[in-house]
Amino acid sequence: MIAQDRFSEIEADPTQLTTGDQQGDFGNTHPNYSYRQIVEATTQSDLYKVILIIQWQDGGIQREAQFATYEPTTLLSTTATSA
């Protein structure tokens, strides 16, 4: 469920996807969980591979679960002005 929430955030605003690593937490919604997000370019120029690692503590033991999906790249639009 937590991973689905994060993937939903990505799909709602795909402009936030850039290649590289990102870390964060889920705030008050899921206070004991954090994530690491890795976005990689693929051989398909129109797709990113998104790896999401959810981390939490369970009885003093660090746990994690890894998920992956592919998201389309977004094209940056520019606004042309006419003279």
C-alpha positions as MATLAB code, in Angstrom:
seq = 'MIAQDRFSEIEADPTQLTTGDQQGDFGNTHPNYSYRQIVEATTQSDLYKVILIIQWQDGGIQREAQFATYEPTTLLSTTATSA';
ca = [
       0.000    0.000    0.000;
       2.741    2.476    0.862;
       4.572    1.797   -2.409;
       1.307    2.245   -4.310;
       0.849    5.621   -2.653;
       4.295    6.756   -3.773;
       3.812    5.454   -7.318;
       0.458    7.292   -7.429;
       2.239   10.520   -6.475;
       4.701    9.971   -9.317;
       1.928    9.283  -11.820;
       0.006   12.359  -10.668;
       3.037   14.572  -11.335;
       5.446   12.823  -13.714;
       7.410   16.053  -14.171;
       9.100   15.288  -10.840;
      10.928   12.340  -12.416;
      14.582   12.944  -13.109;
      17.312   10.357  -13.277;
      19.176    9.762  -10.037;
      18.533    8.900   -6.413;
      16.034   10.538   -4.115;
      15.164    9.845   -0.479;
      12.253   10.832    1.675;
       9.657    9.760    4.182;
       5.902    9.536    4.311;
       5.385   12.130    7.035;
       2.562   11.637    9.504;
       0.750    9.250    7.160;
       3.330    6.485    7.740;
       5.793    7.897   10.305;
       7.948    4.772   10.662;
       8.623    4.337    6.956;
      11.045    5.963    4.553;
      11.843    5.446    0.900;
      14.669    5.547   -1.569;
      13.708    6.173   -5.175;
      16.078    5.436   -8.045;
      15.172    6.643  -11.531;
      17.174    5.242  -14.420;
      17.090    5.875  -18.144;
      16.311    2.799  -20.217;
      17.196    1.716  -23.729;
      13.694    2.894  -24.653;
      14.066    6.657  -24.990;
      10.508    7.270  -23.819;
      10.679    5.261  -20.555;
      12.247    5.607  -17.140;
      12.750    2.660  -14.811;
      11.656    3.632  -11.306;
      12.908    1.533   -8.397;
      11.303    2.217   -5.049;
      12.766    0.827   -1.840;
      10.559    1.123    1.236;
      12.428    0.893    4.556;
      11.174    0.450    8.129;
      12.247   -0.841   11.552;
      10.714   -4.054   12.867;
      11.748   -5.025   16.375;
      15.109   -3.314   15.989;
      15.747   -4.933   12.609;
      15.987   -2.795    9.466;
      13.570   -4.146    6.861;
      13.019   -3.171    3.263;
      10.925   -4.081    0.267;
      11.811   -3.217   -3.314;
       9.409   -2.426   -6.135;
       9.982   -1.408   -9.746;
       7.891    0.050  -12.516;
       8.366    1.877  -15.793;
       7.075    5.385  -16.333;
       6.947    7.393  -19.546;
       9.317   10.311  -19.838;
       7.642   13.662  -20.119;
       8.437   16.116  -22.824;
       9.192   19.625  -21.672;
       6.991   22.061  -23.492;
       8.106   25.546  -24.360;
       5.920   28.496  -25.014;
       6.738   30.445  -28.141;
       5.998   34.118  -28.293;
       5.100   35.817  -31.526;
       6.531   39.163  -32.487;
];
